[in-house]
Amino acid sequence: MGYRETYQQWKEDPEAFWLEQATSIDWVEAPKKALFPRGENLFEWYADAKVNGCYNAVDRHVENGRADQIAIIHDSPVTASQTKITYAELQDRVSRLAGALVAQGVEKGDRVIIYMPMVPEALDAMLACARIGAVHSVVFGGFAANELAVRIDDCTPKAILAASCGLEPGRVVQYKPLLDGAIEMADHKPEVCIILQREQHNCDLIPGRDLDWQAAQEGVAPANCVPVEGNHPAYILYTSGTTGAPKGVVRHTAGHLVALNWTMKNIYQCDPGDVFWAASDVGWVVGHSYICYAPLIHGNTTIVFEGKPIGTPDAGTFWRIIEEHKVRSFFTAPTAIRAVKREDPKGEFLKKYDLSCLRALYLAGERADPDTIHWAQDMLDKPVFDHWWQTETGWTIAGNPAGLEALPVKVGSPTVAMPGYDIEILDEAGQPQKPGELGAIAIKLPLPPGTLPTLWHAEDRFKKSYLTTFPGYYETGDAGMMDEDGYLYIMARTDDVINVAGHRLSTGAMEEVLAGHPDVAECAVIGVSDALKGQSPVGFVCLSKGVNRAHEEIAKECVQRVRDQIGPVAAFKQAVVVDRLPKTRSGKILRATMVKIADSQDFKMPATIDDPAILDEIKVALQGIGYAKG
């Protein structure tokens, strides 16, 4: 059955569709009903079922003939090491760690914070929690102490699983001082911390609270899988949002098992046994969905990568891993591909490797500009599929369902809505827009299985953040349009649609034009305050390696390109060349922070920023063109 028929089948009877998909999961008690409306536009999936997430990701494969298949490959160029773990070995590791948690009094429903680098033990920790029905909350390793403290107070963990350190190219990041500082700041105190001592740095343990990872497992009975209700939280994942306290996105167990399992074949074209690689971090939603859970639920081999797209040791790292481990589908962020392209614009490193095993490259996490997609298509000679989803949804809202049917790619579009998502483009009054018209992207309720049912202990905030702007819809916070064929185009966050003299313009469209300049490797456009026009766009461009032309000349060409391709209505008059753009660790450009710097407003240092020093460089660049005077 092709895409249109599948989508139509879902639309005609969502209940029957999602009950059918649920048959691929092993249940303790199978669901008799799919959807449970809870009133006030709140919904749950498979609430009548009993299931265990760890059993579906590990034990069932051991029992069904995959015991000796590799489950996890840890590839760490920063330590020059590789580890391969079979499903049988994973079952042993996870059940022993789960046993250690049980021995410390952790029970079903208790929260456990995981503060780990990209090591296999991070997946062990997540699965051990799932095994005993504990609710994990992974916090990006090395996160600042105050941000970790906020999360400790919000989810009140009984235990914290952490490592002594994380490794960046050329430096060791000590986690223990950050963890100790966070616990000191927090009102809530965990009962126990279990610490993985890495050979690159041994940390001091606090007697009575801290236990060594290995020692905690000695003499402890391995834990069996604990059945949980379908609507039992599998995890809480904090998303910083644009302002204020982090939002704890809740993921229910059954829905995420069903939805993630469906995606592995239908979107990512993987058969059980194939090697799948998502080059992300366990601290982000991609790490939850596509490093840990989905590949293992589906019986694939997943790669845990401890390194960077460039510099560990060079721009060929991605291609080496794909060749060496026979990766079938590769998923990363556009920013990672842009970093490789900037370092190796002619693909010299890529030519050293045989990528015949690779079926396709998948991009998500931010807008994939056409220039990056064209470069990747040309260099790899493979399909490049952009797809769009959010921390809140946990899996693809719009994508190319290549495992069902590879639809024609329209560069600049993540393609079409996946089953479960009824997408509409709405104006500010909530009225549907015509094809080609820019508006807010909203999804008709209910959202499908695997998406967030609420925020952790913040139902009112959930409704206010997502459900009130457009009654009956989930508000995505993204702006875009749809064409006559139902292809979606994500143009910007709603906040990044700027109003220039009464014209609503997409900064994303301007970025596409700038990215097409032959010397530009990466770019961002922001709207700064303008007394006459309301807002004016300003472009920031980073140049490809080896470009030695005058920056003023390139900036002028960039301005002219926007005026030629979008027109004078954009009022695009200023572009500035910078060495780098401020980003989160997951690669998202911090446009809102750049706007505040330009407008001389106070701002809170983003917790997820990769390198705070970049903000000073941006300020200097803005001052050079007459902004950021405060």
C-alpha positions in Angstrom: 0.0 0.0 0.0 1.4 3.4 -1.0 1.4 6.7 1.0 -1.9 8.1 -0.2 -3.8 4.9 0.6 -2.2 4.6 4.0 -2.9 8.2 4.9 -6.5 7.8 3.8 -6.8 4.6 5.7 -5.7 6.4 8.9 -8.0 9.4 8.2 -11.1 7.2 7.7 -10.6 5.2 10.9 -7.8 6.4 13.1 -8.8 4.0 15.9 -8.6 0.9 13.6 -5.3 2.2 12.0 -3.5 2.6 15.3 -4.8 -0.7 16.8 -3.4 -2.4 13.7 0.0 -0.8 14.2 -0.1 -1.9 17.8 0.0 -5.5 16.8 3.8 -5.1 16.1 4.4 -4.6 19.9 4.6 -7.3 22.5 2.0 -6.6 25.1 1.4 -8.0 28.6 -2.3 -7.0 28.0 -3.0 -5.8 24.5 -5.1 -2.7 24.0 -8.7 -3.2 23.2 -9.2 0.5 22.4 -6.7 3.0 20.9 -7.8 6.5 21.9 -9.0 7.7 25.3 -10.4 11.3 25.2 -9.9 12.9 28.7 -11.9 16.1 28.1 -10.7 19.7 27.4 -8.9 18.6 24.3 -6.7 16.2 26.3 -6.1 12.6 24.9 -4.3 9.4 25.8 -3.5 6.3 23.7 -3.7 2.6 24.7 -4.5 3.5 28.3 -6.1 0.1 28.8 -3.0 -1.9 27.9 -0.1 -3.2 29.9 3.4 -3.3 28.4 7.1 -2.9 29.2 9.3 -0.7 27.0 12.6 -2.4 27.9 11.1 -5.9 27.1 10.2 -4.6 23.6 13.6 -3.0 23.0 15.7 -5.8 24.4 14.3 -9.1 25.8 11.9 -10.0 23.0 14.8 -9.9 20.5 16.9 -12.2 22.7 14.0 -14.6 22.9 13.2 -14.4 19.2 16.6 -15.2 17.7 18.5 -11.9 17.8 20.6 -12.7 21.0 23.9 -12.6 19.1 23.0 -9.6 16.8 24.8 -6.4 17.6 22.4 -4.0 19.4 24.7 -1.1 20.1 28.0 0.0 18.4 29.8 2.7 20.4 32.2 4.6 18.1 34.3 7.1 19.9 36.9 9.0 17.9 37.7 11.1 21.0 38.9 8.0 22.9 40.0 6.1 19.7 37.8 3.2 20.8 34.9 1.1 19.6 32.6 -1.3 21.6 30.0 -3.7 20.2 27.2 -5.0 22.4 24.9 -7.8 21.4 21.3 -8.0 22.4 22.1 -10.7 24.9 24.8 -8.6 26.4 22.5 -5.6 26.5 19.9 -7.6 28.4 22.5 -8.6 31.0 23.8 -5.0 31.4 20.4 -3.5 31.6 18.9 -6.0 34.0 21.9 -5.7 36.4 21.8 -1.9 36.4 18.0 -2.0 36.9 18.7 -4.4 39.8 21.1 -1.8 41.3 18.3 0.8 41.1 15.8 -1.5 42.7 18.4 -2.2 45.5 18.5 1.5 46.1 14.7 1.7 46.5 13.8 2.9 43.1 10.3 1.7 42.2 7.7 2.1 39.4 6.8 5.8 39.0 9.9 7.1 40.7 11.9 9.6 38.6 15.6 9.1 37.7 17.8 11.8 36.2 20.4 10.6 33.7 23.3 13.0 33.2 25.6 11.2 30.8 27.9 11.6 27.8 27.6 9.6 24.6 28.5 6.2 26.0 26.6 2.9 25.9 25.9 3.2 29.6 23.6 6.2 28.8 21.3 3.7 26.9 21.7 1.1 29.6 20.4 3.8 32.1 17.4 4.7 30.0 16.4 1.0 29.4 17.0 0.1 33.1 14.5 2.8 34.1 12.0 1.5 31.5 12.6 -2.1 32.8 11.4 -1.3 36.3 8.8 1.4 35.3 10.9 4.3 36.6 10.5 7.6 34.7 13.8 8.8 33.3 14.7 12.4 32.6 17.9 12.7 30.5 19.7 16.0 30.9 22.4 16.8 28.4 25.8 15.9 29.9 27.8 19.0 31.0 24.7 21.1 31.3 25.2 24.1 33.7 24.6 23.3 37.4 21.8 25.8 37.8 19.9 24.4 34.8 20.3 20.9 36.2 19.1 22.1 39.6 15.9 23.5 38.0 15.2 20.0 36.5 16.0 18.3 39.8 13.4 20.4 41.5 10.8 20.0 38.8 10.9 16.2 38.5 12.2 15.3 42.1 14.3 12.3 41.2 14.9 9.5 43.7 18.2 8.7 42.0 20.7 10.3 39.5 22.8 8.3 37.1 25.8 10.3 36.0 29.4 9.9 34.6 32.6 11.4 36.0 33.2 13.3 32.8 32.4 13.9 29.2 35.0 14.4 26.4 35.2 17.2 23.9 38.0 17.4 21.3 41.0 18.4 23.3 39.4 18.7 26.7 37.8 16.8 29.5 34.5 18.2 30.9 34.2 17.2 34.6 30.5 16.4 35.4 30.8 15.7 39.1 31.4 19.4 40.2 28.4 20.4 38.1 26.3 17.6 39.6 27.4 18.4 43.2 26.7 22.1 42.6 23.2 21.4 41.2 22.3 19.2 44.1 23.5 21.9 46.5 21.3 24.5 44.7 18.2 22.3 44.4 15.6 22.2 47.2 15.0 18.5 46.4 17.8 16.1 47.2 18.1 12.7 45.4 18.7 9.7 47.7 21.5 8.2 45.7 23.8 9.1 42.8 25.3 6.2 40.8 28.5 7.4 39.1 30.2 5.8 36.0 34.0 6.5 36.5 35.6 7.0 33.2 39.3 6.4 32.8 39.9 9.8 31.4 38.9 11.3 34.8 38.1 9.7 38.1 36.0 11.9 40.4 35.6 11.8 44.2 32.4 10.2 45.5 30.5 11.6 48.5 30.1 8.8 51.1 26.5 7.9 51.9 25.1 9.4 48.7 27.3 8.4 45.8 27.9 4.9 44.6 30.3 3.6 41.9 28.5 2.3 38.8 30.1 -1.2 39.0 30.1 -1.5 42.8 26.4 -0.7 42.9 25.7 -3.8 40.8 27.8 -6.3 42.7 25.8 -8.9 44.6 22.5 -7.5 43.4 19.8 -9.6 41.8 19.1 -8.6 38.1 15.7 -7.0 37.8 12.8 -8.4 35.7 10.6 -6.3 33.5 7.7 -4.6 35.4 4.5 -4.2 33.4 3.2 -0.6 33.2 -0.1 0.9 32.0 -0.1 2.2 28.4 -0.4 5.7 29.7 2.5 5.4 32.2 5.2 8.0 31.6 8.2 6.5 29.9 10.2 9.7 30.4 10.2 13.5 30.9 12.3 15.5 28.5 12.8 19.2 29.2 12.7 21.6 26.4 13.8 25.1 27.2 11.1 26.9 25.2 11.6 30.5 24.4 11.3 31.9 27.9 11.2 31.1 31.5 11.2 27.7 33.2 11.9 24.6 31.1 8.9 22.6 30.0 8.8 18.9 30.9 7.5 17.1 27.9 5.9 13.8 29.0 6.0 10.7 26.8 3.6 7.9 27.5 5.0 4.3 27.2 2.6 2.5 24.8 2.1 5.3 22.2 5.8 5.9 21.8 6.5 2.1 21.3 3.9 1.8 18.6 4.7 5.1 16.8 8.5 4.7 16.8 8.3 1.1 15.6 6.1 2.2 12.7 8.6 4.9 11.6 11.6 2.6 11.4 10.4 0.8 8.3 7.9 3.3 6.8 10.0 6.5 7.1 13.6 5.3 7.6 13.4 2.2 5.3 15.1 -0.1 7.9 14.5 -3.8 8.2 15.3 -5.6 11.5 19.0 -6.3 11.5 20.0 -3.2 9.5 22.4 -0.7 11.0 20.7 2.7 11.7 22.6 5.8 12.8 21.3 9.0 14.3 24.2 11.4 14.9 22.7 13.2 17.8 23.0 13.2 21.6 21.0 11.3 24.2 20.1 14.7 25.8 17.9 15.6 22.8 14.7 14.1 21.6 16.5 12.5 18.6 18.7 10.7 21.0 15.7 9.3 22.9 13.7 8.4 19.8 16.4 7.3 17.4 19.5 6.5 19.2 17.9 4.5 22.0 14.3 3.4 21.6 13.2 3.1 17.9 16.1 1.2 16.5 16.1 -1.3 19.4 12.3 -1.7 19.5 12.5 -2.5 15.8 15.4 -5.0 16.1 18.1 -2.8 14.5 21.7 -2.0 15.4 22.1 1.5 16.7 25.3 3.6 16.8 26.3 5.7 19.8 28.8 8.3 18.4 31.1 10.2 20.7 32.6 12.8 18.5 31.9 15.7 16.2 31.2 16.1 12.4 34.5 17.8 12.0 37.7 17.8 14.1 37.5 14.2 15.4 39.8 14.0 13.5 38.5 15.5 10.2 35.5 16.2 8.0 35.5 12.5 6.9 34.3 11.1 10.3 30.7 10.6 9.2 31.7 8.8 6.0 34.2 6.6 7.8 31.5 5.4 10.3 29.0 4.8 7.5 31.5 2.6 5.6 33.0 0.8 8.6 29.7 -0.1 10.2 27.6 -0.6 7.1 25.0 2.1 8.0 21.8 1.8 5.9 20.1 5.0 7.0 21.8 8.0 8.4 20.1 10.8 10.3 21.7 14.1 11.4 21.0 17.8 11.6 21.5 20.2 8.7 24.0 22.1 10.8 26.3 19.1 10.9 26.2 18.7 7.2 26.9 22.4 6.8 29.9 22.1 9.1 31.2 19.2 6.9 30.5 21.2 3.7 32.2 24.3 5.1 35.3 22.3 5.9 35.3 20.1 2.8 33.3 22.0 0.1 34.6 19.8 -2.7 34.0 16.5 -0.8 37.6 15.4 -0.9 37.2 13.4 2.4 34.0 11.9 1.2 35.7 10.4 -1.9 38.0 8.3 0.4 35.0 6.1 1.5 32.7 3.5 0.0 29.2 4.5 0.9 27.4 1.9 -1.2 25.8 0.5 1.9 23.9 3.8 2.6 20.3 4.0 1.4 19.5 7.6 2.3 20.5 10.7 4.4 17.8 12.1 6.7 17.9 15.7 8.0 15.9 17.2 10.8 16.3 19.6 13.8 16.1 22.9 11.9 15.3 24.1 8.4 17.3 22.3 5.8 18.2 25.0 3.3 18.2 23.9 -0.4 21.9 24.7 -0.8 22.8 22.1 1.8 20.5 19.5 0.4 21.8 20.0 -3.1 25.4 19.7 -1.9 24.6 16.5 0.0 22.7 15.0 -3.0 25.6 15.8 -5.4 28.3 14.6 -3.1 26.6 11.4 -1.8 24.6 10.5 -4.9 21.9 9.3 -2.5 18.4 10.5 -1.7 18.4 13.3 0.9 15.2 13.5 2.9 14.4 16.5 5.0 11.8 15.8 7.6 10.1 17.9 10.3 9.2 17.1 13.9 9.6 18.5 17.4 10.6 17.5 20.9 6.9 17.5 21.7 5.9 15.1 19.0 8.7 12.6 19.4 8.6 11.5 15.8 8.0 12.9 12.3 5.1 15.3 11.6 6.0 15.7 7.9 8.4 13.6 6.0 9.0 11.4 3.0 7.6 8.0 3.8 10.3 6.3 1.7 9.7 2.8 3.2 6.0 3.0 2.1 6.7 4.9 -1.1 9.4 7.3 -1.9 7.6 10.5 -3.0 9.2 13.0 -5.4 11.5 15.3 -3.4 10.8 19.0 -3.5 13.9 20.7 -2.2 12.9 23.1 0.6 10.0 20.9 1.7 10.0 18.1 4.3 7.3 16.6 2.0 4.0 15.6 3.4 2.0 14.9 6.6 2.5 11.4 8.2 -0.5 9.3 9.2 -1.8 10.7 12.5 -1.1 14.3 11.6 -3.8 16.5 10.0 -1.9 19.7 9.2 -3.5 23.1 8.5 -2.0 26.5 7.7 -4.0 29.1 9.7 -4.0 32.9 9.7 -4.0 34.9 12.9 -7.8 34.5 13.2 -7.5 30.7 12.9 -8.9 30.5 9.3 -7.3 28.1 6.8 -4.9 29.7 4.3 -4.9 29.1 0.6 -2.1 27.0 -1.0 1.1 29.1 -1.1 0.0 31.5 1.6 2.2 31.9 4.7 0.6 31.2 8.1 0.9 29.4 11.4 1.2 25.6 11.1 -1.3 23.8 13.3 -2.3 20.2 13.7 -5.9 19.1 14.3 -6.4 17.3 17.6 -6.0 14.6 18.7 -2.3 14.2 18.0 -1.2 10.6 17.2 0.4 8.1 19.6 3.9 8.9 20.8 3.3 12.7 21.0 3.1 14.6 24.3 -0.2 14.2 26.2 0.7 17.0 28.7 3.6 18.7 30.4 5.0 17.3 33.7 2.9 18.6 36.6 1.9 21.6 34.4 -1.4 20.9 32.6 -2.5 24.5 32.5 0.8 25.5 31.0 0.4 22.7 28.4 -3.0 24.1 27.4 -1.8 27.6 27.3 1.4 26.8 25.3 -0.2 24.5 22.7 -4.0 24.4 22.7 -5.4 27.9 23.3 -4.3 29.9 20.3 -6.3 27.8 17.8 -9.1 25.9 19.6 -9.2 22.3 18.5 -5.6 22.4 17.2 -2.1 21.9 18.5 -0.1 25.0 17.8 3.4 24.0 16.5 5.0 27.4 16.9 6.3 27.2 13.3 5.2 29.2 10.3 5.0 28.0 6.8 2.8 27.2 3.8 1.4 24.2 1.9 1.4 23.8 -1.9 -1.3 22.4 -4.1 0.1 18.9 -3.8 0.0 19.0 0.1 3.8 19.5 0.4 4.6 21.5 3.5 7.2 24.3 3.7 8.5 25.3 7.1 9.7 28.9 6.7 10.5 29.9 10.3 9.5 29.8 13.9 6.3 31.9 14.2 8.6 34.4 16.1 10.8 34.6 13.1 8.1 35.9 10.7 8.9 39.6 10.6 6.7 42.5 9.8 8.4 45.0 7.5 6.2 48.0 6.8 3.1 45.8 7.1 4.4 42.9 5.0 4.7 39.6 6.8 8.0 38.1 5.6 9.8 34.9 6.3 13.4 35.1 7.5 13.7 31.5 6.3 13.1 32.5 2.7 15.8 35.2 2.9 18.2 32.6 4.4 17.6 30.3 1.4 18.7 33.1 -0.9 21.8 33.9 1.1 22.7 30.2 1.4 22.7 30.0 -2.4 25.7 32.4 -2.6 28.7 30.4 -3.8 30.9 31.6 -0.9 28.4 31.2 1.9 28.6 28.1 4.1 26.0 29.1 6.6 23.7 32.0 7.4 21.0 33.5 9.6 18.5 36.4 9.1 16.9 38.2 12.0 14.4 41.0 12.3 15.7 44.0 14.2 13.6 46.9 15.5 13.1 49.8 13.0 11.4 53.0 14.0 10.0 53.5 10.5 9.2 50.0 9.2 8.6 48.2 12.5 11.3 45.6 11.7 14.2 45.4 9.3 16.0 42.2 8.3 19.8 41.8 8.9 21.7 38.9 7.5 24.7 37.1 9.0 26.9 34.9 6.8 29.7 32.5 7.5 32.1 31.8 4.6 33.3 28.5 3.2 36.8 27.5 4.0 39.4 28.9 1.6 37.3 32.0 0.5 39.7 35.0 0.6 37.6 37.8 -1.0 36.8 41.1 0.7 34.0 40.7 3.2 32.3 44.0 2.2 32.1 42.8 -1.4 30.5 39.5 -0.4 28.0 41.3 2.0 27.0 43.6 -0.9 26.4 40.7 -3.2 24.3 39.0 -0.5 22.1 42.1 -0.2 21.7 42.3 -4.0 20.7 38.6 -4.2 17.9 39.1 -1.7 16.7 42.2 -3.5 16.8 40.4 -6.8 15.1 37.2 -5.7 12.6 38.4 -3.1 12.3 42.0 -4.2 12.5 45.4 -2.6 9.6 44.5 -0.4 12.0 42.7 1.9 13.9 46.0 2.5 17.0 43.9 2.9 19.9 46.3 3.1 22.4 44.9 5.6 24.5 41.7 5.7 27.6 41.1 7.7 30.2 38.4 7.5 30.9 36.6 10.8 33.2 33.6 11.7 30.4 31.6 13.4 26.8 31.8 14.5 25.6 31.2 18.1 24.0 27.8 18.4 22.6 25.4 20.9 24.5 22.1 21.3 22.0 20.5 19.1 22.8 23.0 16.3 19.8 25.4 16.4 20.8 29.0 15.7 19.9 31.3 18.6 18.1 33.9 16.5 15.9 35.2 19.4 19.0 36.0 21.4 20.6 37.7 18.4 17.5 39.9 18.1 17.8 40.9 21.7 21.5 41.8 21.3 20.7 43.9 18.2 17.9 45.7 20.0 20.0 46.3 23.1 17.7 44.4 25.3 18.5 42.3 28.3 18.6 38.6 27.7 19.1 35.4 29.7 22.1 33.4 28.6 20.6 30.3 26.9 21.3 27.2 28.9 21.9 25.2 25.8 24.4 27.5 24.1 27.4 25.8 22.6 29.9 28.7 23.3 28.8 31.9 25.0 31.8 33.8 23.6 30.2 33.8 20.2 27.6 36.3 21.5 30.3 38.9 22.0 31.4 38.4 18.4 27.8 38.9 17.2 27.5 42.1 19.3 30.7 43.5 17.8 29.4 42.7 14.3 26.1 44.3 15.0 27.8 47.4 16.4 29.8 47.7 13.2 26.5 48.2 11.3 24.9 50.5 13.8 23.0 48.2 16.2 23.6 46.8 19.7 24.5 50.2 21.0 23.3 49.6 24.6 
